[in-house]
Amino acid sequence: MNVSELRFCANIDKEQEASKLDNYKPLSFPPPSDFVVSVDEHGNPLSKYGDSYWNFKAYGHCGFNFKRQQLSYENNHLLKQLMFLHLYHMPLFPGKIVSLGHIFKVLCKICKVADKHGISIDELYRLPLLATEVIKVTSPAQHLKLIWTLSSILREEKVLGWKIADLHFIEQLKKLRVPHIPIQHAYIPPRIWMSLIQSTERVMADFELNKNTFVDAWMWVFEAYKHNIEEGYSSVSPFINTKSVSYGDKKRGARCSYEGGIEAFYKDRGLDELLYRWLNESKHFTHKLNMMSEYLNLVRDAAFTYILAHSIQRVGEGLSLRSDCFQTDDDPNLGKVGLIVGETTKTDPDSDAYWVVPLSVERAVNILNYITQLRLRSTLESIDLEYTDNPYLMIGGLEPFSAHKAKKINQWSLGSVIIRYPLAFNRKDLMISEEDYKIAYQLTPRLTEKAWFKVGGIWSFSAHQLRRSLSVNLFASDVPGSVIQWMMKHKTLQQSYYYGRNYTRIRVNGEVTRAVMIEAYQTTVRNLVNITKSNLSEYIYATGENLMDSKVIKLISDGEHKKLKELVKKGLVGARQTLLGFCMVESCQYGGVESAVHCAGVDGRGPCKDAVFVKKNSKRLRQLQESNEEELKSIQENTPRHSKLKLENQAIEVFFHATSEKC
């Protein structure tokens, strides 16, 4: 193979020139064991090819632990080659390192099947009968990923030098594949949802009541650690038995310690009741030492849960929130309306999006900001301006006595939080009653396929359930579908209807309903103003002509935003986001993502007069176009999916031409 074609495909998202990093370009494939495969956030070497663990935390992923798989030497060696090529060969790279996590899991399962039969994975294709076993060790939800991964590797056989499966083996897998119909995210019954919210409120309230006492103790521990580290003591904890410590150099300052140890410290500082009220008591010294960090993590996770439960955000959107995310908007009818400002992800990316929230969410945001600032001023690590200037709301433990350190949290699980803190989230309160069962079943009938879903069972939480539950409540309260689509940052109304399926007449607070609708209208007004007043090179009409009603333009130029909002309410004007930019009508029969074909006119009808292309979408559209091209290589021609992707790419070509972008 031509090694010169290999380049590290991921980005740190920092102002660093990738070509100057040690992990950028290998000189051979496979590379030598001392070749750097990952760097830290400062660009310093972190993991080498020969290491048993490749750390990619600077790229938003924990990394790949080869040792934990307990594979044979040969299959571990081949697995490393596969993962390296996925990282360095663009046709195999899925776009983000975090997406490689699923591929890694699938490949590990294949390696274990090969180990079981005493062969290496490059020999697997010679034993087609093992296709049955490979299918069995992967869940139905993984079967398509399995087939897609093996097909991709086969296409790159010349680059890799070997293959796992040939066409015959892959055909066997296709025949054995079990169709997977995913179960929709569950609707949380109101009683259980309220129990969850009340639990988070109790945790936050107790923290607010005791935070001064807690912070005084926290800072004493930090200063003690700092002193002992700076003085060069090997035992840096002030709670280790000082009699067993060798002081060595007598010129150093006295070692900072606390007489009586950790238990006495908690009691003397008035923290014992607080900590043991929320955390399980541990007899292990290290765990007792980490209790302060663990308690702060509980408060952080409770506040974050409260925000997600009221904002309809995805987890990734919540994790990207910064310290200044909470804002208010004064409405003449409702008064003050709470807003969360951040970045949307997935189907409708936007770097400056709004979510309407109750004003009570400000409390949770303030608590998270308090925790973040406390941790930033009690760390001995070097912190970049990115994390101190406008910090993320969700950060890990930076303090020297924390068991786990992270400047930014990239993954978060509500279910894990509930399990980890049983004293905060009482299992009895989360037990499914007959009424809970009835409500949840009506809204998510296929929940019966889950073993935990039964009367007397404990509700199994996921963060996305919060999103679905709030969307159902909005639908049930007669909030217009287009408004819910805006709230959920969906490209199509059909996506929002999917979340609201089977909704009953469960009504949310009327003030919340009105707040959501008014902010959606105000967003449309802001879009109209931006399109009209901004540089014409940024907003390009698909037909080349600005056909906006002169009355609307006059209202905007005169600053009559209130009158403009009335027109938006009546559906007379609009500015809905689409894949390519905006649609200037309130609704369109062609939907959202699908309307790209109609907007650009590649359906044979010519560009739509109501379509506006937004130049800042260029980077995202180029990435989508490249992704579509890769998928088209593996899809049979003349299928609906093939036709859709082909037309979508043609629409993107029209966009690039109209905005003078070279693709």
LUMROGU-11710 format. One record per residue (C-alpha): x, y, z. Coordinates in Angstrom, 2 decimals, m for minus. Layout:
BEGIN
xx / yy / zz
X / Y / Z
...
This chain:
BEGIN
xx / yy / zz
0.00 / 0.00 / 0.00
0.99 / 3.65 / m0.36
1.73 / 4.70 / 3.23
1.93 / 8.35 / 2.20
m1.88 / 8.34 / 1.89
m2.36 / 7.63 / 5.60
m3.15 / 10.66 / 7.77
m4.71 / 10.95 / 11.21
m8.35 / 11.71 / 10.42
m9.68 / 13.24 / 13.65
m9.36 / 16.77 / 15.01
m8.85 / 18.01 / 18.57
m11.00 / 21.08 / 17.81
m8.21 / 23.37 / 18.85
m6.08 / 25.90 / 17.05
m3.34 / 23.35 / 16.41
m1.95 / 22.46 / 13.03
m2.63 / 18.74 / 12.67
0.42 / 18.14 / 10.48
2.72 / 19.24 / 13.32
1.37 / 16.73 / 15.83
3.35 / 13.54 / 16.50
0.42 / 11.31 / 15.62
m0.27 / 12.87 / 12.22
1.56 / 10.68 / 9.69
2.97 / 7.14 / 10.06
6.04 / 6.11 / 8.08
4.90 / 2.51 / 7.75
1.89 / 0.27 / 8.19
1.65 / m1.28 / 10.66
3.68 / 1.42 / 12.44
6.45 / 0.64 / 14.96
5.37 / 0.13 / 18.57
6.75 / 3.53 / 19.61
4.70 / 5.48 / 17.06
2.44 / 8.01 / 18.80
m1.26 / 7.33 / 18.09
m2.80 / 9.93 / 20.40
m1.89 / 13.26 / 21.94
m3.31 / 15.24 / 24.85
m5.18 / 18.53 / 24.51
m1.87 / 20.41 / 24.38
m0.54 / 18.26 / 21.55
1.85 / 16.26 / 23.75
2.32 / 12.51 / 23.04
m0.09 / 10.40 / 25.08
m0.41 / 6.83 / 23.76
1.82 / 4.75 / 21.51
0.90 / 2.01 / 19.05
2.44 / m0.65 / 21.29
0.45 / 0.41 / 24.38
m2.37 / m1.77 / 25.64
m4.58 / 1.31 / 26.00
m4.99 / 4.10 / 23.46
m6.22 / 7.23 / 25.24
m8.31 / 9.61 / 23.13
m9.87 / 11.76 / 25.86
m8.66 / 14.93 / 24.14
m10.86 / 13.91 / 21.19
m13.99 / 13.33 / 23.27
m13.65 / 9.54 / 23.72
m12.21 / 7.42 / 26.51
m10.21 / 5.39 / 23.99
m9.58 / 1.71 / 23.26
m8.50 / m0.76 / 25.94
m6.92 / m3.75 / 24.20
m5.71 / m5.47 / 27.37
m9.21 / m5.66 / 28.82
m10.35 / m7.80 / 25.87
m7.98 / m10.64 / 26.92
m7.34 / m11.68 / 23.32
m4.61 / m13.92 / 21.97
m1.40 / m12.16 / 20.94
m2.13 / m12.68 / 17.23
m5.71 / m11.38 / 17.31
m4.76 / m8.46 / 19.56
m2.06 / m7.60 / 17.00
m4.57 / m7.75 / 14.11
m7.19 / m5.77 / 16.07
m4.67 / m2.96 / 16.54
m4.02 / m2.91 / 12.80
m7.76 / m2.60 / 12.16
m8.26 / 0.22 / 14.64
m5.18 / 2.05 / 13.39
m6.40 / 1.90 / 9.80
m9.86 / 3.15 / 10.84
m8.09 / 6.14 / 12.43
m5.71 / 6.86 / 9.56
m7.51 / 5.84 / 6.36
m10.30 / 8.28 / 5.47
m12.58 / 5.74 / 3.68
m12.82 / 3.81 / 6.97
m12.97 / 6.73 / 9.40
m16.60 / 7.31 / 10.56
m16.20 / 11.04 / 11.20
m15.60 / 11.02 / 14.96
m13.47 / 8.84 / 17.21
m16.46 / 8.32 / 19.49
m18.21 / 6.59 / 16.56
m15.30 / 4.13 / 16.38
m16.31 / 2.84 / 19.80
m19.15 / 0.79 / 18.26
m16.84 / m0.63 / 15.58
m14.27 / m1.55 / 18.25
m16.88 / m3.49 / 20.23
m18.03 / m5.41 / 17.15
m14.46 / m6.28 / 16.13
m13.62 / m7.43 / 19.67
m16.54 / m9.88 / 19.59
m15.32 / m11.29 / 16.27
m11.81 / m11.68 / 17.72
m13.19 / m13.63 / 20.68
m15.02 / m16.01 / 18.34
m11.76 / m16.57 / 16.47
m9.85 / m17.12 / 19.74
m12.43 / m19.66 / 20.85
m11.71 / m21.74 / 17.75
m7.96 / m21.25 / 17.85
m7.69 / m19.18 / 14.67
m6.78 / m15.61 / 13.80
m9.44 / m13.28 / 12.43
m7.76 / m13.15 / 9.02
m8.62 / m16.86 / 8.69
m12.29 / m16.50 / 9.61
m13.54 / m16.25 / 6.01
m12.27 / m19.78 / 5.38
m14.78 / m21.13 / 7.91
m18.21 / m19.90 / 6.73
m19.97 / m22.09 / 9.30
m18.70 / m19.69 / 11.98
m20.99 / m17.00 / 10.54
m23.73 / m18.44 / 12.76
m21.61 / m17.95 / 15.86
m20.57 / m14.43 / 14.85
m24.25 / m13.50 / 14.48
m25.07 / m15.01 / 17.87
m22.44 / m13.01 / 19.78
m23.80 / m9.74 / 18.39
m27.25 / m8.39 / 19.23
m29.84 / m7.83 / 16.46
m29.27 / m4.10 / 16.91
m25.60 / m4.65 / 15.95
m26.15 / m6.92 / 12.95
m26.23 / m4.15 / 10.35
m23.18 / m2.51 / 11.94
m21.41 / m5.89 / 11.82
m22.16 / m6.44 / 8.13
m21.33 / m2.84 / 7.23
m18.00 / m3.01 / 9.12
m16.90 / m6.27 / 7.50
m17.94 / m5.01 / 4.05
m15.92 / m1.81 / 4.56
m12.86 / m3.80 / 5.62
m13.22 / m6.08 / 2.59
m13.27 / m3.05 / 0.27
m9.95 / m1.94 / 1.76
m8.30 / m5.38 / 1.51
m5.50 / m4.02 / m0.70
m4.71 / m1.35 / 1.88
m4.93 / m3.67 / 4.89
m3.27 / m6.65 / 3.25
m5.82 / m9.13 / 4.56
m9.55 / m9.50 / 5.26
m11.84 / m10.91 / 7.91
m14.77 / m11.92 / 5.70
m15.14 / m12.46 / 1.97
m18.34 / m11.91 / m0.02
m19.57 / m15.45 / 0.67
m19.10 / m15.04 / 4.44
m20.88 / m11.67 / 4.37
m23.77 / m13.19 / 2.39
m24.08 / m15.84 / 5.10
m24.30 / m13.11 / 7.73
m27.01 / m11.32 / 5.74
m29.08 / m14.52 / 5.59
m28.68 / m15.08 / 9.32
m29.36 / m11.47 / 10.33
m32.28 / m10.99 / 12.69
m34.40 / m7.94 / 11.76
m34.19 / m5.34 / 14.49
m37.10 / m3.05 / 15.25
m35.94 / m0.60 / 17.92
m38.21 / 0.07 / 20.86
m39.13 / 3.73 / 21.12
m37.77 / 5.57 / 24.14
m40.20 / 5.15 / 27.00
m42.57 / 7.82 / 28.27
m41.93 / 8.25 / 32.00
m45.22 / 8.03 / 33.95
m46.02 / 11.36 / 35.68
m45.68 / 9.99 / 39.23
m42.23 / 8.54 / 38.56
m41.17 / 11.66 / 36.64
m42.26 / 13.83 / 39.57
m40.38 / 11.58 / 42.01
m37.23 / 12.02 / 39.95
m37.63 / 15.81 / 39.86
m38.35 / 16.02 / 43.59
m35.24 / 13.95 / 44.30
m33.09 / 16.35 / 42.30
m34.70 / 19.31 / 44.09
m33.95 / 17.78 / 47.51
m30.31 / 17.24 / 46.57
m29.97 / 20.80 / 45.28
m31.76 / 22.32 / 48.29
m29.55 / 20.48 / 50.79
m26.44 / 21.61 / 48.94
m27.59 / 25.24 / 48.98
m28.24 / 24.96 / 52.71
m24.82 / 23.48 / 53.51
m22.57 / 24.82 / 50.75
m20.65 / 27.30 / 52.94
m19.74 / 24.60 / 55.44
m18.88 / 22.21 / 52.62
m16.72 / 24.71 / 50.72
m14.76 / 25.70 / 53.85
m13.88 / 22.05 / 54.43
m13.20 / 21.47 / 50.75
m10.73 / 24.35 / 50.50
m8.92 / 23.21 / 53.68
m8.37 / 19.78 / 52.13
m7.21 / 21.33 / 48.86
m4.73 / 23.66 / 50.58
m3.41 / 20.70 / 52.62
m2.88 / 18.64 / 49.48
m1.27 / 21.59 / 47.71
1.13 / 22.18 / 50.61
2.18 / 18.53 / 50.88
2.68 / 18.23 / 47.13
4.71 / 21.44 / 46.88
6.87 / 20.37 / 49.84
7.59 / 17.09 / 48.06
6.02 / 14.61 / 50.49
5.26 / 11.17 / 49.08
2.14 / 10.91 / 51.27
0.17 / 13.94 / 50.15
m3.12 / 13.19 / 51.91
m3.48 / 15.03 / 55.23
m5.50 / 12.11 / 56.57
m2.82 / 9.41 / 56.39
m1.46 / 8.25 / 59.77
1.47 / 10.63 / 60.28
3.37 / 8.23 / 62.57
4.09 / 5.91 / 59.64
5.37 / 8.66 / 57.37
9.10 / 9.25 / 56.82
9.77 / 12.98 / 56.76
13.13 / 12.75 / 54.99
14.50 / 16.26 / 54.38
14.00 / 18.24 / 57.61
14.40 / 21.54 / 55.73
10.96 / 21.10 / 54.24
7.94 / 22.70 / 55.85
5.97 / 20.60 / 58.30
3.68 / 18.11 / 56.63
0.05 / 19.23 / 56.79
m2.09 / 16.59 / 58.49
m5.33 / 16.27 / 60.43
m5.25 / 14.60 / 63.81
m7.83 / 11.84 / 64.02
m8.04 / 11.17 / 60.30
m10.80 / 11.50 / 57.75
m13.70 / 10.46 / 60.01
m12.78 / 13.02 / 62.65
m12.42 / 15.69 / 59.96
m15.91 / 15.07 / 58.57
m17.41 / 15.13 / 62.06
m15.51 / 18.21 / 63.25
m16.41 / 20.10 / 60.09
m20.09 / 19.18 / 60.31
m20.03 / 17.16 / 57.11
m20.63 / 13.64 / 58.40
m24.44 / 13.90 / 58.41
m24.51 / 15.63 / 55.02
m22.27 / 13.09 / 53.28
m23.84 / 9.99 / 54.83
m27.31 / 11.32 / 54.11
m26.63 / 11.10 / 50.38
m23.78 / 8.61 / 49.94
m23.41 / 5.00 / 51.03
m20.88 / 4.65 / 53.84
m17.67 / 2.95 / 52.79
m15.17 / 1.19 / 55.01
m12.42 / 1.61 / 52.44
m10.14 / 4.55 / 53.24
m9.73 / 5.65 / 49.62
m13.49 / 5.73 / 49.09
m13.98 / 7.76 / 52.28
m11.37 / 10.20 / 51.04
m13.22 / 10.58 / 47.74
m16.60 / 11.21 / 49.39
m16.38 / 14.99 / 49.04
m15.72 / 14.70 / 45.30
m18.43 / 12.07 / 44.98
m20.95 / 14.27 / 46.79
m20.15 / 17.17 / 44.47
m20.68 / 14.83 / 41.50
m24.10 / 13.88 / 42.87
m25.16 / 17.53 / 43.18
m23.81 / 18.22 / 39.69
m25.68 / 15.27 / 38.17
m28.91 / 16.16 / 40.00
m28.78 / 19.74 / 38.68
m28.00 / 18.50 / 35.16
m30.92 / 16.05 / 35.31
m33.20 / 18.93 / 36.30
m32.07 / 20.95 / 33.26
m32.56 / 18.05 / 30.82
m35.99 / 17.26 / 32.28
m37.20 / 20.79 / 31.57
m35.38 / 21.76 / 28.37
m36.13 / 18.88 / 25.94
m32.41 / 18.89 / 25.04
m30.39 / 15.91 / 23.90
m27.63 / 14.84 / 26.30
m24.92 / 16.07 / 23.93
m26.59 / 19.47 / 23.74
m26.75 / 19.67 / 27.52
m23.10 / 18.66 / 27.92
m22.05 / 21.44 / 25.54
m23.70 / 24.19 / 27.64
m21.45 / 26.95 / 28.96
m21.67 / 29.01 / 32.13
m23.57 / 31.86 / 30.43
m26.25 / 29.60 / 28.92
m29.22 / 30.88 / 30.95
m30.97 / 34.00 / 29.70
m34.36 / 35.63 / 30.13
m36.66 / 37.34 / 27.67
m39.28 / 39.87 / 28.76
m42.56 / 39.22 / 26.98
m45.39 / 41.78 / 27.26
m47.95 / 39.01 / 27.85
m46.06 / 36.44 / 29.91
m43.50 / 38.58 / 31.63
m40.08 / 37.01 / 32.11
m39.44 / 33.81 / 30.10
m36.45 / 31.54 / 30.79
m34.17 / 30.48 / 27.92
m31.25 / 28.10 / 27.59
m28.80 / 29.11 / 24.84
m26.37 / 26.59 / 23.43
m25.48 / 24.41 / 20.47
m27.85 / 21.95 / 18.82
m26.56 / 18.66 / 17.47
m27.54 / 15.86 / 15.14
m30.34 / 16.70 / 12.69
m30.41 / 20.49 / 13.05
m26.94 / 21.76 / 13.99
m26.85 / 25.37 / 15.17
m24.23 / 27.15 / 17.27
m26.72 / 29.60 / 18.80
m30.00 / 27.81 / 19.55
m32.67 / 28.56 / 22.17
m34.73 / 26.28 / 24.41
m37.61 / 27.65 / 26.48
m37.37 / 26.52 / 30.12
m39.08 / 27.35 / 33.43
m37.35 / 30.09 / 35.41
m36.58 / 27.46 / 38.07
m33.91 / 26.06 / 35.73
m31.77 / 29.09 / 36.59
m31.28 / 27.58 / 40.03
m29.81 / 24.39 / 38.55
m27.57 / 26.41 / 36.22
m26.33 / 28.52 / 39.14
m25.48 / 25.40 / 41.15
m23.54 / 23.92 / 38.24
m21.68 / 27.20 / 37.79
m20.86 / 27.26 / 41.50
m19.47 / 23.71 / 41.36
m17.47 / 24.45 / 38.21
m15.88 / 27.57 / 39.70
m15.08 / 25.71 / 42.93
m13.31 / 22.96 / 41.01
m11.44 / 25.38 / 38.76
m9.96 / 27.20 / 41.76
m9.06 / 23.99 / 43.58
m6.92 / 22.30 / 40.96
m3.18 / 22.01 / 40.48
m3.55 / 21.30 / 36.77
m2.89 / 23.76 / 33.98
m6.25 / 24.84 / 32.56
m6.67 / 26.43 / 29.12
m8.68 / 29.62 / 28.59
m11.27 / 27.50 / 26.77
m12.24 / 26.04 / 30.15
m11.79 / 29.12 / 32.36
m13.04 / 32.01 / 30.23
m16.56 / 30.63 / 29.77
m16.47 / 27.17 / 31.39
m18.64 / 24.20 / 30.55
m21.41 / 23.62 / 33.07
m20.53 / 19.94 / 33.29
m16.93 / 19.22 / 34.29
m15.33 / 16.34 / 36.15
m13.21 / 16.34 / 39.27
m10.14 / 18.56 / 38.85
m9.19 / 18.53 / 42.54
m6.06 / 16.53 / 43.51
m8.10 / 14.21 / 45.74
m10.61 / 13.23 / 43.02
m10.60 / 9.64 / 41.78
m11.54 / 10.66 / 38.22
m10.41 / 13.86 / 36.52
m12.03 / 15.45 / 33.46
m12.15 / 19.06 / 32.28
m15.20 / 18.32 / 30.17
m17.65 / 15.45 / 30.38
m18.36 / 13.90 / 26.97
m20.63 / 11.04 / 27.99
m23.32 / 10.92 / 30.66
m25.92 / 8.33 / 31.64
m29.02 / 9.11 / 33.71
m29.54 / 5.40 / 34.39
m26.03 / 5.11 / 35.84
m26.61 / 8.16 / 38.05
m29.82 / 6.67 / 39.50
m28.06 / 3.38 / 40.26
m24.95 / 5.05 / 41.69
m26.85 / 7.16 / 44.23
m29.62 / 5.01 / 45.78
m29.93 / 7.27 / 48.83
m30.76 / 10.23 / 46.62
m33.08 / 8.33 / 44.26
m35.15 / 5.99 / 46.41
m35.93 / 2.70 / 44.67
m39.32 / 2.49 / 46.38
m40.38 / 5.77 / 44.78
m39.30 / 4.46 / 41.38
m41.21 / 1.20 / 41.68
m43.79 / 0.76 / 38.90
m47.40 / 0.80 / 40.14
m50.38 / m0.52 / 38.19
m51.29 / 3.02 / 37.14
m47.69 / 3.74 / 36.08
m47.70 / 0.54 / 34.04
m50.97 / 1.42 / 32.35
m49.85 / 4.93 / 31.35
m46.41 / 3.85 / 30.12
m47.88 / 0.93 / 28.15
m50.42 / 3.17 / 26.40
m47.67 / 5.51 / 25.23
m44.96 / 2.91 / 24.53
m46.68 / m0.46 / 23.87
m43.48 / m2.36 / 23.09
m42.10 / m1.67 / 26.57
m43.47 / m5.10 / 27.48
m40.42 / m6.55 / 25.71
m38.21 / m5.10 / 28.46
m37.69 / m7.46 / 31.41
m37.74 / m4.61 / 33.95
m41.13 / m3.29 / 32.78
m43.61 / m4.92 / 35.15
m45.73 / m3.94 / 38.12
m43.37 / m3.94 / 41.08
m40.30 / m3.50 / 38.88
m37.93 / m0.54 / 39.19
m38.15 / 1.98 / 36.37
m35.03 / 1.89 / 34.18
m34.09 / 5.45 / 33.19
m32.32 / 6.89 / 30.18
m31.76 / 10.58 / 29.50
m33.63 / 10.41 / 26.20
m36.78 / 9.38 / 28.09
m36.85 / 12.90 / 29.56
m36.89 / 14.31 / 26.03
m39.66 / 12.01 / 24.85
m41.78 / 12.56 / 27.98
m41.68 / 16.34 / 27.63
m42.47 / 16.14 / 23.91
m45.53 / 13.96 / 24.61
m46.70 / 16.43 / 27.23
m46.34 / 19.30 / 24.76
m48.34 / 17.45 / 22.10
m50.98 / 16.61 / 24.69
m51.27 / 20.29 / 25.58
m52.12 / 21.38 / 22.04
m48.78 / 23.05 / 21.34
m48.58 / 23.25 / 17.50
m46.44 / 20.58 / 15.87
m44.24 / 23.17 / 14.15
m43.46 / 24.75 / 17.53
m42.53 / 21.37 / 19.03
m40.34 / 20.74 / 15.97
m38.53 / 24.00 / 16.75
m38.16 / 23.06 / 20.42
m36.74 / 19.64 / 19.61
m34.46 / 20.98 / 16.85
m35.80 / 18.45 / 14.36
m35.42 / 18.86 / 10.61
m38.82 / 17.36 / 9.85
m42.16 / 17.52 / 11.58
m42.44 / 13.75 / 11.16
m39.53 / 13.29 / 13.57
m41.35 / 15.28 / 16.22
m44.59 / 13.35 / 15.64
m42.63 / 10.13 / 16.17
m41.71 / 11.32 / 19.67
m45.31 / 12.28 / 20.36
m46.88 / 9.03 / 19.17
m49.72 / 7.59 / 21.24
m50.00 / 10.70 / 23.39
m53.01 / 11.00 / 25.69
m54.55 / 14.15 / 27.11
m51.76 / 14.71 / 29.60
m51.59 / 18.47 / 29.94
m48.61 / 20.53 / 31.03
m48.79 / 23.93 / 32.70
m50.53 / 26.48 / 30.48
m47.89 / 29.14 / 31.13
m45.19 / 26.79 / 29.84
m47.25 / 26.10 / 26.71
m47.62 / 29.81 / 25.95
m43.95 / 30.49 / 26.70
m42.85 / 27.81 / 24.25
m45.11 / 29.13 / 21.48
m44.15 / 32.78 / 21.97
m40.42 / 32.04 / 21.91
m40.88 / 30.01 / 18.72
m42.61 / 33.00 / 17.12
m39.85 / 35.32 / 18.32
m37.24 / 33.00 / 16.80
m39.01 / 33.26 / 13.44
m39.00 / 37.06 / 13.75
m35.26 / 37.02 / 14.52
m34.66 / 34.84 / 11.45
m36.66 / 37.23 / 9.25
m34.71 / 40.22 / 10.54
m31.37 / 38.48 / 9.97
m32.29 / 37.46 / 6.42
m33.45 / 40.98 / 5.55
m30.75 / 43.04 / 7.23
m27.66 / 40.85 / 6.78
m25.17 / 40.95 / 3.93
m26.78 / 39.54 / 0.78
m23.74 / 37.31 / 0.23
m24.65 / 35.38 / 3.40
m28.33 / 34.78 / 2.56
m28.96 / 33.82 / m1.06
m32.41 / 33.24 / m2.55
m32.51 / 30.01 / m4.55
m34.10 / 31.79 / m7.53
m31.72 / 34.74 / m7.27
m34.62 / 37.10 / m6.53
m35.77 / 38.50 / m3.19
m39.52 / 37.92 / m3.31
m40.21 / 38.83 / 0.32
m43.39 / 40.87 / 0.73
m42.63 / 44.61 / 0.74
m44.92 / 45.04 / 3.79
m42.77 / 42.58 / 5.74
m39.58 / 44.38 / 4.69
m41.08 / 47.72 / 5.81
m42.08 / 46.29 / 9.20
m38.52 / 45.06 / 9.69
m36.90 / 48.33 / 8.60
m39.28 / 50.27 / 10.90
m38.52 / 47.95 / 13.83
m42.17 / 46.89 / 14.13
m41.31 / 43.46 / 15.50
m44.55 / 43.16 / 17.47
m46.65 / 43.53 / 14.30
m44.33 / 41.13 / 12.51
m44.87 / 38.56 / 15.27
m48.63 / 38.81 / 14.76
m48.16 / 37.91 / 11.09
m46.02 / 34.93 / 12.14
m48.72 / 33.77 / 14.59
m51.31 / 33.86 / 11.81
m49.01 / 31.85 / 9.53
m48.82 / 34.66 / 6.95
m45.01 / 34.80 / 6.99
m42.35 / 32.37 / 8.12
m38.65 / 31.53 / 8.27
m38.31 / 27.83 / 9.04
m34.86 / 26.26 / 9.11
m34.12 / 23.67 / 6.42
m31.08 / 21.66 / 5.46
m29.88 / 24.37 / 3.06
m30.99 / 27.43 / 5.03
m34.55 / 28.71 / 5.42
m38.01 / 28.28 / 3.96
m39.93 / 31.55 / 3.88
m43.38 / 30.00 / 4.36
m44.91 / 28.69 / 7.57
m45.31 / 25.12 / 6.32
m44.34 / 23.06 / 3.28
m45.70 / 19.77 / 1.96
m42.14 / 18.59 / 1.25
m41.05 / 18.62 / 4.90
m37.56 / 19.53 / 6.14
m34.60 / 17.34 / 5.18
m36.44 / 15.99 / 2.15
m37.23 / 19.54 / 1.01
m33.57 / 20.09 / 0.10
m34.36 / 18.37 / m3.19
m37.40 / 20.61 / m3.72
m35.66 / 23.76 / m2.43
m32.78 / 23.38 / m4.88
m35.03 / 22.34 / m7.75
m33.33 / 19.03 / m8.58
m36.78 / 17.41 / m8.70
m37.20 / 18.99 / m12.15
m39.39 / 21.91 / m11.03
m36.65 / 24.50 / m10.68
m35.44 / 26.24 / m7.49
m38.20 / 27.11 / m5.02
m39.03 / 30.82 / m4.77
m39.38 / 30.49 / m0.99
m35.96 / 28.88 / m0.42
m33.08 / 30.85 / 1.08
m29.56 / 29.40 / 1.17
m27.40 / 30.29 / 4.19
m23.71 / 30.40 / 3.39
m22.57 / 29.47 / 6.91
m24.05 / 25.99 / 6.33
m21.32 / 25.24 / 3.75
m18.98 / 23.29 / 6.03
m21.75 / 21.09 / 7.40
m23.17 / 20.44 / 3.92
m19.77 / 19.51 / 2.54
m19.38 / 16.95 / 5.35
m22.86 / 15.59 / 4.61
m22.06 / 15.35 / 0.91
m18.87 / 13.37 / 1.61
m20.74 / 11.11 / 4.03
m23.43 / 10.48 / 1.41
m20.77 / 9.63 / m1.19
m19.27 / 7.02 / 1.12
m22.68 / 5.49 / 1.85
m23.58 / 5.42 / m1.85
m20.62 / 3.12 / m2.49
m22.18 / 0.41 / m0.33
m25.84 / 0.78 / m1.42
m27.45 / m1.01 / m4.33
m28.42 / 1.31 / m7.18
m32.06 / 2.12 / m7.96
m33.11 / 1.57 / m4.34
m35.09 / 4.34 / m2.54
m32.15 / 5.09 / m0.24
m29.69 / 5.32 / m3.15
m32.00 / 7.67 / m5.07
m32.57 / 9.88 / m2.02
m28.85 / 10.31 / m1.27
m28.04 / 10.96 / m4.92
m30.70 / 13.67 / m5.20
m29.66 / 15.17 / m1.87
m26.07 / 15.50 / m3.09
m27.31 / 17.11 / m6.30
m29.21 / 19.63 / m4.17
m26.03 / 20.36 / m2.21
m24.20 / 20.92 / m5.52
m26.83 / 23.53 / m6.40
m26.26 / 25.16 / m2.99
m22.48 / 25.34 / m3.56
m22.99 / 26.82 / m7.02
m25.45 / 29.43 / m5.75
m23.18 / 30.45 / m2.87
m20.06 / 30.37 / m5.10
m18.55 / 27.56 / m3.03
m16.26 / 25.09 / m4.75
m16.88 / 21.56 / m3.64
